[in-house]
Amino acid sequence: MEFFEDLERGVYRKGLFDEEAKRWAQELRSEGQGQNKLKSSQFRNYFHEFRRLEDVFERYKREAGEDKELAWRRFSSQIELLRAKLAYGGRSNGGPLQNLPTFRARMDELLSDAKKSEKHFAAAMLFLEAVLAYFYGLEGERNGDAASRGPQPQGRR
């Protein structure tokens, strides 16, 4: 996936966070039937794994001090590990993502692209965040107004 119009300046490609993110969300939302549909919690779990990677990378940068290349090399192995976890989730003998080949392919594509550079990783995070937001928005459209407002705060009664 091409994130950038101008990589050196960090200019993102037009339409990346709206049209393309929405298209991905629609594909993911429409995948599967009944119990085999992608659940919001499944998507959120992988999104949180990406977020966890951000924290890991920040830690590696602090530990490496001036050696940013070392931090990136160490971090790249964490991206590879998440790709392995994704493959494990899609195993044919009952993995939770077994019936979600589009989701697995899209997440693998993002992870593969994220591994190219620190800028690519940041762009993949932003893109995934946009896809997740559209994914939840589509859930609200499908379920009506109550779902589109999201979970309501639980206070004392």
C-alpha positions in Angstrom: 0.0 0.0 0.0 1.3 3.4 -0.8 0.7 5.8 2.1 2.6 8.8 0.9 2.3 11.4 -1.8 5.7 12.7 -0.7 7.6 10.3 1.7 10.5 12.7 2.4 8.1 15.5 3.6 5.7 13.1 5.2 2.8 14.1 3.0 0.1 11.4 3.0 -1.7 10.4 -0.2 -5.0 12.2 -0.8 -8.0 10.0 0.1 -6.0 7.6 2.3 -7.8 8.3 5.5 -11.2 8.8 4.1 -12.1 7.0 0.9 -9.6 4.2 1.2 -10.1 3.7 4.9 -13.8 3.6 4.4 -13.5 1.0 1.6 -11.4 -1.2 3.8 -13.9 -0.9 6.6 -16.7 -1.8 4.3 -14.8 -4.9 3.1 -14.1 -6.0 6.6 -17.6 -5.3 7.8 -19.1 -7.4 5.0 -16.8 -10.4 5.3 -18.3 -13.6 6.7 -21.8 -14.6 7.8 -23.4 -14.9 11.2 -21.0 -16.2 13.8 -18.2 -16.0 11.2 -18.4 -12.2 10.8 -15.5 -10.1 12.1 -16.5 -9.0 15.6 -15.6 -5.5 16.8 -13.7 -7.0 19.7 -11.5 -9.1 17.3 -10.6 -6.0 15.3 -10.0 -3.9 18.4 -7.7 -6.6 19.8 -5.5 -6.4 16.7 -5.6 -2.6 16.8 -4.4 -2.7 20.4 -1.6 -5.0 19.4 -0.5 -2.3 16.9 -0.8 0.3 19.6 1.3 -1.9 21.9 4.0 -1.9 19.2 4.1 1.9 19.4 4.9 1.7 23.1 7.6 -1.0 22.4 9.2 1.2 19.7 9.3 4.2 22.0 11.0 2.1 24.7 13.5 0.8 22.1 14.3 4.3 21.0 14.9 5.4 24.6 17.2 2.4 25.2 19.1 2.9 22.0 19.8 6.6 22.7 21.3 8.0 19.5 21.4 4.7 17.6 17.9 5.0 15.9 18.9 2.3 13.4 19.4 -0.2 16.2 16.0 0.7 17.7 14.4 0.2 14.3 16.1 -3.2 13.7 15.0 -4.4 17.1 11.5 -3.1 16.5 11.2 -4.8 13.1 11.3 -8.2 14.8 8.3 -7.2 16.9 6.3 -6.5 13.7 7.4 -9.9 12.4 6.1 -11.5 15.6 2.7 -9.8 15.2 2.5 -11.1 11.6 3.2 -14.6 13.0 0.4 -14.2 15.6 -2.0 -13.1 12.8 -1.1 -16.3 10.9 -1.7 -18.4 14.0 -5.1 -16.8 14.5 -6.0 -17.9 10.9 -5.0 -21.5 11.2 -7.3 -24.0 9.6 -8.0 -26.0 12.7 -10.2 -23.6 14.5 -8.3 -20.3 14.8 -10.4 -17.3 15.6 -9.7 -15.7 12.3 -10.0 -18.9 10.2 -13.1 -17.6 8.3 -11.8 -14.1 7.9 -9.3 -14.2 5.0 -9.8 -10.6 4.0 -9.1 -9.4 7.5 -6.0 -11.5 7.8 -4.8 -10.3 4.4 -5.4 -6.6 5.1 -3.7 -6.8 8.5 -0.8 -8.7 7.0 -0.5 -6.1 4.2 -0.4 -3.3 6.8 2.2 -5.1 8.9 4.3 -5.7 5.8 4.2 -2.0 4.9 4.7 -0.8 8.4 8.0 -2.7 8.5 9.5 -0.5 5.7 10.4 2.5 7.9 9.4 4.5 11.0 7.3 6.8 8.8 5.6 3.8 7.2 4.8 2.4 10.7 3.3 5.7 11.8 1.2 5.9 8.6 0.0 2.3 9.1 -1.1 3.2 12.6 -3.1 6.2 11.5 -4.6 4.3 8.6 -5.7 1.5 10.9 -7.2 3.9 13.3 -9.2 5.5 10.5 -10.4 2.0 9.3 -11.4 1.1 12.8 -13.4 4.3 13.2 -15.2 3.7 9.9 -15.8 0.1 10.9 -17.6 1.2 14.1 -19.5 3.8 12.1 -20.8 1.2 9.7 -21.8 -0.9 12.7 -23.9 2.1 13.9 -25.5 2.5 10.5 -26.4 -1.2 10.4 -27.9 -1.3 13.9 -29.6 2.1 14.0 -29.1 5.1 16.2 -28.5 3.4 19.6 -25.5 1.5 18.3 -24.1 4.6 16.5 -23.8 6.4 19.8 -21.6 3.6 21.1 -21.5 2.3 24.7 -23.3 4.6 27.1 -21.4 5.5 30.4 -22.5 3.5 33.4 -23.0 5.7 36.4 -24.5 5.1 39.8 -28.2 4.7 39.9 
